[in-house]
């Protein structure tokens, strides 16, 4: 059964001290994030730890952009629960209509040529699932643009959540850190993860980022938005999901059976 596709809202990976998704220029000191803003971020169902103020909003959970408009929006808390280990989505999804929808994606020349091959592999992985949502790489008139993260960025890659029935329109990739040829499957796993955020997926280990990232235990708990259980996904830990918050260097994470359950339920 596929969930009704209407709504939409934002991100993923961390490695060797780097975190993943978002749309921003310069990171502002964490101290400049007000307690009121942190409270609103928590109310929306996102972690208050390591929040960064960036261009366009706030970077949360290492790779997710929350805009000021999203912080001020009202959310329905129905179906939102304390996290365990299943796959999760935001309240908002990409609207695909009755016949499905093809999302046009492009990549800028600011990224090395090897990144084009990795994006094509990420697209192939999605399209191989025969979902109602598909992806096509284009050179213009795009809906999602993959481009180079600003120099000095402290995240590995970043993205946002859908809004207005459309995917988040930007994925920034830290090619300065990843290098010119980090490996097609490894990079495709990162780009597929960020694309997952763009169409409404949360981290699989939303209940505890330390599962894939290490560090202190963090369970974000109940919220008013952002962590809706996807039925049919497992209650046990899932060590190979493409939407885990962090990924090790060189690791390839194609969709596993639980990921396919989640993708097919939503799209």
Backbone bond lengths (Angstrom), bond angles and torsions (degrees), N, CA, C in turn:
res aa  C-N    CA-C-N  psi(-1)  N-CA   C-N-CA  omega(-1)  CA-C   N-CA-C  phi
1 X - - - 1.449 - - 1.511 108.66 -
2 X 1.307 117.61 135.22 1.439 120.46 -178.13 1.509 109.59 -108.14
3 X 1.315 115.89 134.19 1.446 120.91 -177.28 1.520 109.81 -66.14
4 X 1.352 117.75 146.02 1.453 121.58 176.51 1.511 109.18 -54.21
5 X 1.325 116.95 132.55 1.443 118.02 -174.52 1.519 110.91 -103.96
6 X 1.243 119.32 100.06 1.462 123.88 178.59 1.506 111.02 -130.05
7 X 1.186 123.84 -88.91 1.435 135.50 -170.97 1.518 118.17 -41.78
8 X 1.417 113.21 -162.67 1.478 119.37 171.04 1.547 118.91 168.23
9 X 1.546 126.66 159.18 1.527 133.83 177.61 1.495 120.19 -156.70
10 X 2.703 145.96 -97.23 1.539 133.68 -169.75 1.512 124.48 -164.05
11 X 2.259 158.13 152.48 1.415 161.53 112.90 1.510 151.11 110.58
12 X 1.893 151.54 -169.76 1.458 133.24 171.71 1.488 119.04 -178.65
13 X 1.059 136.84 -92.58 1.441 134.10 -140.66 1.517 116.21 -80.71
14 X 1.339 115.86 150.59 1.445 117.29 169.31 1.506 109.41 -138.66
15 X 1.333 115.88 148.92 1.441 118.05 -175.44 1.512 109.33 -160.97
16 X 1.335 115.67 132.04 1.451 120.86 177.67 1.521 111.37 49.79
17 X 1.301 116.03 46.45 1.455 120.08 178.28 1.506 113.52 87.20
18 X 1.324 118.42 -6.98 1.448 121.56 177.90 1.513 109.72 -96.40
19 X 1.340 117.26 141.25 1.451 121.31 174.61 1.498 108.44 -112.36
20 X 1.379 115.78 166.75 1.424 117.20 -168.96 1.495 120.02 -96.11
21 X 1.257 128.31 -101.36 1.440 128.58 -149.27 1.507 121.43 -79.17
22 X 1.350 118.89 155.45 1.458 124.08 172.28 1.504 116.12 153.73
23 X 1.313 116.47 169.30 1.445 121.36 -178.40 1.515 107.82 -122.70
24 X 1.333 118.56 107.75 1.437 120.32 -174.21 1.501 111.77 -166.13
25 X 1.329 117.69 170.30 1.448 123.38 176.28 1.517 110.26 -107.41
26 X 1.321 117.84 -76.67 1.442 120.18 -176.49 1.516 111.25 -113.75
27 X 1.312 115.85 140.63 1.451 121.18 176.81 1.526 108.47 -79.93
28 X 1.341 116.08 130.55 1.449 121.11 177.61 1.525 108.08 -98.38
29 X 1.298 117.87 150.13 1.458 121.79 -178.38 1.512 111.70 -49.23
30 X 1.327 116.11 135.09 1.458 122.16 -179.11 1.522 111.70 -55.34
31 X 1.357 117.57 -29.87 1.445 121.30 -177.82 1.521 111.62 -63.35
32 X 1.331 117.94 -20.77 1.448 121.54 -176.69 1.524 112.66 -82.44
33 X 1.328 117.95 -4.15 1.469 121.33 176.18 1.522 107.42 -84.33
34 X 1.331 116.52 117.87 1.455 120.85 -173.91 1.523 111.93 -70.83
35 X 1.327 115.28 157.99 1.456 120.46 176.81 1.524 110.92 -62.39
36 X 1.322 116.95 -35.33 1.466 120.87 178.20 1.523 110.96 -62.80
37 X 1.339 116.17 -42.22 1.463 120.34 178.35 1.525 110.76 -66.72
38 X 1.326 117.03 -42.43 1.461 120.67 178.44 1.520 111.15 -61.50
39 X 1.334 116.10 -38.43 1.465 119.82 178.56 1.515 111.09 -65.21
40 X 1.341 116.92 -39.69 1.464 120.22 179.14 1.523 110.87 -68.05
41 X 1.324 116.82 -38.76 1.464 120.86 177.27 1.525 110.23 -61.50
42 X 1.337 116.14 -43.21 1.461 120.27 178.08 1.520 110.93 -64.72
43 X 1.319 117.65 -40.21 1.459 121.94 179.72 1.523 111.20 -61.32
44 X 1.325 116.03 -33.20 1.456 120.67 179.35 1.527 112.22 -77.15
45 X 1.325 117.32 -8.48 1.453 120.19 175.93 1.505 114.82 99.66
46 X 1.346 117.02 19.90 1.453 120.68 179.43 1.526 110.18 -114.57
47 X 1.310 115.43 154.57 1.453 120.67 -178.91 1.529 111.06 -67.18
48 X 1.346 115.82 142.72 1.457 121.12 176.26 1.530 111.56 -88.49
49 X 1.311 117.23 -5.68 1.452 120.29 -177.68 1.522 111.65 -76.65
50 X 1.325 115.40 135.71 1.470 122.40 174.11 1.527 113.37 56.90
51 X 1.328 117.11 37.17 1.463 121.04 175.57 1.527 108.48 -70.51
52 X 1.314 116.80 135.37 1.459 121.97 179.41 1.525 109.33 -120.33
53 X 1.325 115.58 134.77 1.452 120.13 174.08 1.519 107.69 -84.45
54 X 1.334 117.02 126.12 1.463 121.63 -175.60 1.521 108.73 -135.80
55 X 1.312 115.28 172.31 1.462 119.17 177.17 1.523 109.58 -61.87
56 X 1.311 116.84 125.39 1.456 121.04 178.53 1.511 114.51 96.17
57 X 1.352 118.05 -8.96 1.457 118.67 -179.48 1.510 113.24 154.55
58 X 1.338 115.47 -133.60 1.463 121.47 -176.22 1.523 109.35 -133.26
59 X 1.328 115.67 136.01 1.452 121.93 177.50 1.527 108.44 -93.31
60 X 1.337 116.19 121.37 1.461 120.83 -178.57 1.523 109.89 -123.18
61 X 1.313 115.95 155.27 1.470 122.61 176.66 1.521 112.67 54.30
62 X 1.337 116.05 27.55 1.454 119.77 173.32 1.503 116.04 87.45
63 X 1.361 117.43 -25.27 1.460 116.14 -173.02 1.515 114.46 -156.14
64 X 1.320 118.46 13.48 1.460 120.98 -175.58 1.523 110.28 -115.19
65 X 1.322 116.59 128.10 1.461 121.84 177.58 1.519 110.75 -92.72
66 X 1.320 116.49 125.09 1.461 122.34 169.83 1.517 107.53 -109.52
67 X 1.323 117.80 123.23 1.455 121.54 179.22 1.527 110.18 -83.74
68 X 1.331 115.64 165.53 1.454 120.05 178.41 1.518 111.05 -62.35
69 X 1.332 116.97 -38.24 1.466 120.63 178.14 1.515 111.21 -61.23
70 X 1.309 117.00 -40.84 1.457 120.70 179.82 1.524 110.93 -66.67
71 X 1.323 117.17 -36.95 1.455 120.60 178.83 1.522 111.93 -64.72
72 X 1.320 116.28 -28.95 1.456 120.54 -176.74 1.518 112.94 -93.60
73 X 1.331 117.12 -4.67 1.464 120.52 -178.27 1.519 110.97 -77.78
74 X 1.321 115.47 158.62 1.458 122.05 175.92 1.525 108.84 -98.19
75 X 1.332 117.19 141.46 1.451 121.23 -175.45 1.515 111.92 -127.68
76 X 1.298 114.58 149.66 1.459 121.80 177.71 1.520 108.50 -88.22
77 X 1.339 117.14 124.75 1.460 120.01 -175.55 1.522 113.19 -87.30
78 X 1.342 118.83 -1.65 1.461 120.16 179.47 1.527 109.84 -61.07
79 X 1.330 115.86 140.96 1.471 123.80 176.44 1.513 113.38 72.87
80 X 1.312 117.70 6.06 1.450 120.10 176.26 1.519 108.19 -97.68
81 X 1.318 117.42 138.13 1.449 120.48 -170.94 1.512 111.36 -143.89
82 X 1.301 115.83 169.67 1.460 120.34 174.05 1.526 108.38 -68.80
83 X 1.325 116.16 136.39 1.446 119.85 -174.78 1.508 113.86 -71.98
84 X 1.310 115.20 146.08 1.463 122.04 169.22 1.525 105.85 -120.38
85 X 1.334 118.63 -103.60 1.461 118.09 -179.91 1.514 112.99 -139.98
86 X 1.317 117.41 11.03 1.448 120.00 179.79 1.535 110.75 -77.84
87 X 1.343 115.57 172.75 1.453 118.40 173.57 1.533 109.92 -75.28
88 X 1.323 114.88 148.59 1.457 120.90 -177.13 1.523 110.65 -132.27
89 X 1.328 113.82 154.69 1.458 120.73 176.82 1.524 108.95 -132.01
90 X 1.320 116.00 167.44 1.453 120.78 171.63 1.525 108.54 -82.06
91 X 1.331 116.22 170.44 1.462 119.34 175.92 1.520 111.35 -66.34
92 X 1.303 116.29 -24.99 1.455 121.03 -175.28 1.526 111.67 -103.67
93 X 1.328 115.41 138.55 1.457 122.11 -179.66 1.521 109.52 -129.46
94 X 1.315 115.67 174.39 1.462 120.95 174.66 1.523 108.83 -82.96
95 X 1.297 116.61 133.09 1.457 121.75 177.59 1.530 109.39 -79.68
96 X 1.326 116.55 122.36 1.462 119.93 -176.07 1.522 113.58 -112.47
97 X 1.324 117.62 -11.07 1.456 119.65 178.25 1.517 113.38 74.00
98 X 1.304 114.95 -177.04 1.472 121.26 -174.63 1.525 111.94 -71.90
99 X 1.331 116.97 -34.65 1.463 120.36 -173.76 1.531 112.77 -100.99
100 X 1.322 117.70 2.52 1.446 120.10 -178.47 1.516 111.84 94.89
101 X 1.310 115.22 175.50 1.467 120.26 -175.95 1.510 110.54 -149.93
102 X 1.321 116.26 139.04 1.456 122.27 175.04 1.519 109.12 -104.37
103 X 1.324 116.10 122.18 1.457 121.94 179.74 1.524 108.76 -92.15
104 X 1.314 116.30 126.02 1.467 121.88 -178.33 1.535 109.63 -88.54
105 X 1.322 116.06 125.82 1.465 120.76 -179.34 1.526 109.44 -123.14
106 X 1.315 115.67 147.67 1.464 121.45 179.35 1.520 108.92 -134.95
107 X 1.333 115.55 162.05 1.461 121.10 178.92 1.521 108.17 -134.17
108 X 1.328 116.75 135.66 1.456 119.96 -175.79 1.523 111.62 -83.50
109 X 1.341 114.82 160.52 1.458 120.35 178.17 1.525 111.62 -74.76
110 X 1.339 117.02 -2.05 1.462 119.64 175.06 1.524 111.34 -71.59
111 X 1.332 116.92 -15.61 1.460 121.45 177.18 1.525 109.77 -99.74
112 X 1.343 118.72 145.37 1.463 121.93 179.78 1.527 112.15 -58.70
113 X 1.322 116.46 157.96 1.463 121.59 -176.15 1.525 112.21 -61.46
114 X 1.329 118.09 -29.44 1.466 120.75 179.74 1.525 111.27 -62.48
115 X 1.318 117.47 -23.70 1.455 121.26 -179.42 1.529 111.26 -72.68
116 X 1.316 116.52 -25.36 1.468 120.39 176.44 1.530 109.54 -65.50
117 X 1.334 115.79 -46.23 1.472 119.97 178.89 1.525 110.67 -61.84
118 X 1.331 117.08 -38.54 1.468 120.45 179.30 1.525 111.06 -67.35
119 X 1.323 117.72 -39.67 1.459 120.50 177.51 1.525 110.29 -64.84
120 X 1.323 117.22 -40.93 1.472 120.09 177.02 1.527 111.20 -60.41
121 X 1.330 117.01 -38.25 1.464 120.39 178.21 1.526 110.70 -67.83
122 X 1.329 117.10 -40.28 1.472 120.04 177.42 1.524 110.44 -61.90
123 X 1.319 116.83 -42.76 1.465 122.06 177.69 1.522 110.23 -62.08
124 X 1.338 115.35 -43.52 1.466 119.35 -179.90 1.523 110.97 -59.41
125 X 1.333 116.69 -41.06 1.463 120.34 -178.67 1.530 111.10 -60.91
126 X 1.308 116.84 -43.84 1.466 119.66 178.47 1.527 111.47 -66.59
127 X 1.317 116.45 -48.51 1.466 119.83 -175.45 1.516 112.80 -66.22
128 X 1.329 117.26 -26.12 1.463 121.01 178.38 1.523 112.22 -67.44
129 X 1.343 117.34 -16.36 1.464 120.75 -179.16 1.522 113.14 -85.44
130 X 1.342 117.42 -4.32 1.476 122.13 177.99 1.533 112.20 53.46
131 X 1.308 115.01 49.28 1.457 121.75 179.34 1.527 110.87 -85.01
132 X 1.335 116.31 171.32 1.457 120.37 172.18 1.526 111.49 -74.38
133 X 1.323 116.34 -15.93 1.455 120.53 173.79 1.523 108.35 -107.25
134 X 1.337 115.98 131.38 1.454 121.86 179.75 1.523 108.53 -129.67
135 X 1.337 116.17 168.28 1.450 120.93 -177.99 1.527 109.79 -131.10
136 X 1.313 115.43 145.95 1.462 121.48 178.64 1.521 109.11 -140.90
137 X 1.342 117.12 129.88 1.465 119.51 176.98 1.516 110.07 -81.63
138 X 1.328 115.67 131.83 1.460 122.74 -178.22 1.524 108.35 -131.64
139 X 1.335 115.63 170.27 1.462 120.28 178.12 1.525 112.57 -102.94
140 X 1.324 116.65 -12.89 1.463 120.75 179.39 1.527 108.75 -155.31
141 X 1.323 116.15 173.29 1.464 121.24 178.82 1.523 111.41 52.47
142 X 1.320 115.43 47.43 1.463 122.16 -176.18 1.526 111.45 -90.15
143 X 1.346 114.99 162.63 1.460 121.73 174.04 1.528 112.19 -109.42
144 X 1.333 116.58 -24.54 1.464 121.69 173.29 1.527 107.48 -131.51
145 X 1.325 116.22 128.64 1.459 120.73 178.71 1.527 109.79 -113.15
146 X 1.332 116.36 126.00 1.455 123.04 174.49 1.523 107.73 -95.09
147 X 1.325 116.86 122.18 1.455 120.09 -177.88 1.521 110.96 -143.02
148 X 1.319 115.98 173.81 1.463 122.53 -175.66 1.526 110.45 -76.25
149 X 1.325 116.42 134.91 1.458 121.08 174.86 1.528 109.54 -69.41
150 X 1.332 117.50 150.47 1.477 119.88 178.60 1.523 111.67 -57.33
151 X 1.311 116.51 149.12 1.462 121.40 177.86 1.522 110.10 -57.74
152 X 1.319 115.51 137.94 1.453 120.54 179.02 1.515 114.75 84.59
153 X 1.327 117.93 5.35 1.468 120.65 -179.63 1.525 110.54 -63.49
154 X 1.335 115.93 145.09 1.466 120.84 -176.44 1.518 112.86 -99.98
155 X 1.328 117.32 8.46 1.462 120.66 178.00 1.522 109.41 -114.38
156 X 1.326 115.80 157.88 1.461 120.93 -179.58 1.520 110.71 -78.96
157 X 1.322 116.54 -44.42 1.460 122.83 175.55 1.522 106.60 -158.35
158 X 1.318 117.41 161.56 1.458 119.69 -178.04 1.511 111.64 -149.11
159 X 1.323 115.32 154.83 1.461 121.70 178.22 1.512 108.49 -158.22
160 X 1.330 117.46 -173.80 1.447 121.26 179.42 1.511 110.15 -136.89
161 X 1.338 115.28 -177.40 1.457 121.39 179.35 1.524 110.50 -96.19
162 X 1.336 117.13 162.85 1.465 121.11 -179.32 1.531 111.46 -68.13
163 X 1.317 115.40 161.65 1.463 121.03 172.53 1.524 108.50 -153.86
164 X 1.321 115.31 146.07 1.459 120.07 178.16 1.506 114.23 62.35
165 X 1.325 117.56 25.14 1.454 120.54 -179.28 1.519 113.87 82.60
166 X 1.328 116.93 1.80 1.466 121.71 -178.55 1.523 111.19 -115.24
167 X 1.342 117.48 153.00 1.460 119.39 178.94 1.519 110.74 -69.26
168 X 1.325 115.98 157.66 1.462 119.05 170.36 1.517 107.58 -59.70
169 X 1.330 117.19 141.21 1.464 120.02 -166.29 1.519 115.96 -96.40
170 X 1.332 118.87 5.23 1.464 118.53 -175.54 1.521 111.71 -145.54
171 X 1.323 115.44 135.82 1.462 122.73 170.24 1.524 106.71 -125.51
172 X 1.334 116.28 124.02 1.457 121.27 177.43 1.520 109.08 -105.00
173 X 1.318 116.71 134.22 1.460 121.84 -175.35 1.523 109.01 -123.46
174 X 1.323 116.70 130.11 1.460 122.29 -176.32 1.527 110.06 -84.86
175 X 1.318 115.46 78.47 1.461 120.06 -177.86 1.528 112.00 -70.93
176 X 1.342 117.36 -21.33 1.467 119.22 175.51 1.529 110.12 -61.25
177 X 1.334 116.10 -38.59 1.467 120.06 179.18 1.524 111.56 -82.76
178 X 1.313 117.17 -42.96 1.464 120.69 -175.53 1.520 112.58 -72.51
179 X 1.320 117.53 -27.76 1.451 120.92 -179.60 1.521 112.35 92.12
180 X 1.323 116.40 177.27 1.459 121.44 -174.45 1.522 113.80 -79.34
181 X 1.346 117.38 -20.73 1.464 119.87 -179.49 1.526 110.22 -149.34
182 X 1.327 116.93 74.28 1.468 120.34 -175.00 1.525 114.72 -76.60
183 X 1.317 118.29 -4.28 1.462 121.93 -177.61 1.520 110.40 109.81
184 X 1.317 116.80 127.44 1.462 121.43 -171.82 1.524 112.94 -60.90
185 X 1.340 118.00 -49.33 1.463 120.17 -175.15 1.528 112.26 -69.81
186 X 1.318 116.24 -38.98 1.470 120.74 177.30 1.533 110.36 -61.51
187 X 1.332 115.96 -49.94 1.457 120.29 -179.26 1.525 111.25 -67.44
188 X 1.336 117.36 -37.39 1.471 120.50 176.78 1.519 110.84 -60.81
189 X 1.338 117.45 -36.01 1.464 120.91 177.70 1.530 110.80 -63.67
190 X 1.332 116.48 -40.14 1.462 120.92 177.76 1.524 110.83 -66.13
191 X 1.327 116.68 -46.25 1.465 120.59 -177.53 1.532 111.24 -68.20
192 X 1.335 117.31 -36.98 1.467 120.28 176.77 1.523 110.44 -65.66
193 X 1.336 116.80 -36.94 1.458 121.65 177.67 1.526 110.67 -62.68
194 X 1.342 116.27 -48.69 1.460 120.07 -179.98 1.524 110.96 -63.48
195 X 1.317 116.76 -37.27 1.463 120.78 175.60 1.522 109.97 -62.37
196 X 1.338 116.34 -37.40 1.457 120.27 176.37 1.517 112.07 -57.91
197 X 1.322 117.02 -41.45 1.464 119.99 175.99 1.530 110.39 -63.22
198 X 1.328 115.98 -41.95 1.463 120.26 -177.43 1.529 112.58 -60.18
199 X 1.337 116.91 -25.32 1.471 119.93 179.98 1.524 112.08 -106.09
200 X 1.341 117.42 8.72 1.457 119.73 168.87 1.509 118.43 111.71
201 X 1.329 119.59 10.69 1.461 121.12 -179.77 1.522 111.12 -89.54
202 X 1.340 115.55 137.91 1.455 122.65 170.32 1.519 108.73 -91.48
203 X 1.324 116.38 175.38 1.461 120.62 176.35 1.524 111.02 -69.51
204 X 1.305 116.59 138.82 1.463 121.42 177.65 1.525 110.94 -60.60
205 X 1.337 117.02 -36.81 1.464 120.10 178.74 1.528 111.03 -97.07
206 X 1.326 114.64 37.41 1.460 121.70 173.78 1.523 111.16 -50.95
207 X 1.353 116.23 -34.38 1.471 120.60 -176.76 1.519 111.64 -68.86
208 X 1.364 116.62 -22.49 1.466 119.31 -178.98 1.521 109.21 -167.86
209 X 1.319 116.54 96.62 1.464 121.47 -178.26 1.527 112.77 -60.08
210 X 1.326 116.88 -23.68 1.458 118.56 -178.50 1.527 111.90 -64.39
211 X 1.332 117.00 -16.60 1.465 120.75 179.78 1.526 110.82 -58.92
212 X 1.338 117.14 -45.00 1.467 119.30 179.83 1.524 113.00 -106.21
213 X 1.343 117.52 -20.89 1.461 120.52 -174.85 1.520 114.03 -101.36
214 X 1.348 116.74 -16.42 1.445 119.30 -173.71 1.525 110.56 79.47
215 X 1.314 116.04 -173.41 1.456 119.71 179.66 1.512 112.48 82.17
216 X 1.333 115.97 -160.08 1.458 121.82 -174.63 1.526 111.96 -73.58
217 X 1.327 115.46 149.54 1.462 122.22 175.28 1.519 109.49 -62.50
218 X 1.343 116.87 131.96 1.456 121.19 178.64 1.513 109.33 -139.41
219 X 1.330 116.53 109.73 1.458 121.38 173.08 1.518 107.57 -111.13
220 X 1.321 116.22 118.14 1.455 119.50 -173.86 1.517 113.46 -73.07
221 X 1.325 118.33 -18.27 1.454 121.25 174.01 1.513 113.92 75.88
222 X 1.327 115.23 -167.64 1.458 121.49 -179.40 1.521 109.83 -69.39
223 X 1.321 117.27 160.41 1.458 121.46 -176.90 1.518 110.06 -159.84
224 X 1.318 116.06 179.44 1.462 119.89 178.01 1.522 111.98 -100.47
225 X 1.322 116.91 -6.51 1.455 120.00 177.82 1.520 109.55 -163.64
226 X 1.328 115.55 156.28 1.441 118.50 163.74 1.504 118.40 101.04
227 X 1.334 119.81 -9.36 1.463 119.31 -177.84 1.517 109.53 -141.37
228 X 1.313 116.33 67.82 1.457 122.46 -178.63 1.528 108.60 -93.08
229 X 1.316 116.13 123.17 1.460 120.89 -179.65 1.517 111.35 -60.54
230 X 1.319 116.44 134.68 1.460 121.65 173.74 1.521 107.47 -95.01
231 X 1.324 117.98 111.53 1.468 120.92 -176.28 1.524 112.31 -56.14
232 X 1.330 114.61 143.74 1.460 120.69 175.97 1.504 114.06 92.45
233 X 1.337 117.38 -8.47 1.464 119.12 177.31 1.524 108.90 -89.63
234 X 1.329 118.37 155.26 1.464 121.63 -165.16 1.518 114.10 -74.91
235 X 1.326 115.02 152.96 1.455 121.05 176.22 1.526 111.46 -88.39
236 X 1.309 117.22 -9.98 1.465 121.29 178.43 1.526 109.49 -90.13
237 X 1.326 116.65 165.64 1.457 120.33 178.51 1.531 110.28 -64.01
238 X 1.332 115.11 144.52 1.458 121.34 -177.78 1.530 108.03 -121.60
239 X 1.330 117.90 98.44 1.460 120.34 -171.74 1.521 115.17 -75.76
240 X 1.330 118.40 -7.42 1.462 119.76 -172.74 1.524 114.77 -121.97
241 X 1.321 118.56 8.01 1.457 120.67 -177.07 1.528 112.28 -63.62
242 X 1.324 115.82 142.71 1.467 120.20 178.96 1.529 112.25 -69.26
243 X 1.338 118.51 -14.87 1.453 121.30 -179.25 1.526 113.71 -103.86
244 X 1.346 118.63 15.70 1.461 119.78 170.18 1.528 109.08 -61.43
245 X 1.321 116.75 147.31 1.458 120.88 -172.56 1.526 113.24 -62.95
246 X 1.319 117.87 -35.48 1.464 121.17 -175.33 1.527 111.07 -129.17
247 X 1.319 114.44 154.41 1.464 120.07 -179.24 1.523 108.66 -137.64
248 X 1.327 116.50 141.42 1.461 120.83 178.52 1.525 111.34 -76.85
249 X 1.320 115.94 155.28 1.458 121.06 -179.90 1.527 111.04 -56.49
250 X 1.320 116.23 128.46 1.454 121.93 176.49 1.511 115.84 80.75
251 X 1.337 118.22 -0.73 1.463 121.62 -176.65 1.533 110.52 -76.36
252 X 1.331 115.81 135.64 1.464 122.54 176.79 1.524 108.52 -102.39
253 X 1.335 117.92 125.06 1.459 121.13 178.58 1.533 110.75 -125.63
254 X 1.320 117.98 79.28 1.465 119.73 170.53 1.523 108.83 -68.33
255 X 1.327 117.67 168.53 1.457 120.75 -179.88 1.524 110.51 -62.51
256 X 1.323 117.33 131.13 1.457 120.04 172.42 1.527 109.47 -95.39
257 X 1.311 118.32 -176.77 1.470 120.86 -174.69 1.526 111.63 -64.04
258 X 1.330 117.73 -35.91 1.466 120.37 178.53 1.525 111.29 -69.50
259 X 1.330 116.29 -38.53 1.461 120.23 175.77 1.523 110.52 -60.70
260 X 1.335 116.09 -41.47 1.468 120.15 -179.66 1.524 111.04 -65.01
261 X 1.334 116.50 -37.02 1.462 120.29 176.22 1.528 110.07 -60.50
262 X 1.323 115.92 -45.52 1.457 120.85 -179.36 1.533 111.35 -65.25
263 X 1.321 117.49 -45.92 1.454 121.31 -179.97 1.511 112.08 -61.50
264 X 1.327 115.94 -43.89 1.462 120.28 -178.55 1.526 112.22 -70.62
265 X 1.322 117.48 -30.40 1.457 119.34 177.89 1.534 110.66 -67.89
266 X 1.332 116.23 -41.65 1.472 119.71 -176.43 1.524 112.78 -83.45
267 X 1.342 116.62 -36.89 1.474 119.28 -171.47 1.528 113.70 -133.10
